[in-house]
Amino acid sequence: MDIFLGDADGRTLCYNLKFQPAYENIPVILYSAGYVPLSTIEHSKADEFIIKPFDIKQLLGKIKKLLGMQ
């Protein structure tokens, strides 16, 4: 999920999702091209963070790790 979503902030959406029992175990990877303090990523409870532009292999590696495929 991108952090800068126009009318919303991906960190806030992630935080809200992670505190709902039905969604708390769904892995979330946040990404952004802008400067983002790592403390705000940690606060969002995101499972991973990637800086854009990113290599698709990097993204796939993080997805596989989160799904227990590595």
Residue pairs with C-beta under 8 A, 6 or more apart in sequence:
1 10
1 13
1 14
1 28
1 29
1 30
1 31
2 10
2 30
2 31
2 32
3 9
3 10
3 11
3 30
3 31
3 32
3 34
3 36
4 10
4 32
4 34
5 13
10 30
10 32
10 44
11 30
11 40
11 41
11 43
11 44
11 46
12 44
14 28
14 30
14 44
14 45
14 46
15 43
15 44
15 45
17 23
17 24
17 26
17 28
18 24
18 28
18 44
18 45
19 45
27 47
27 48
27 63
27 66
27 67
28 45
28 46
28 47
28 48
29 46
29 47
29 48
29 49
29 50
29 59
29 62
29 63
29 66
30 41
30 44
30 46
30 48
30 49
30 50
31 49
31 50
31 51
31 52
31 54
32 49
32 51
32 52
33 51
33 52
33 53
36 49
38 49
41 49
47 66
48 62
48 65
48 66
50 58
50 59
50 62
61 70
64 70
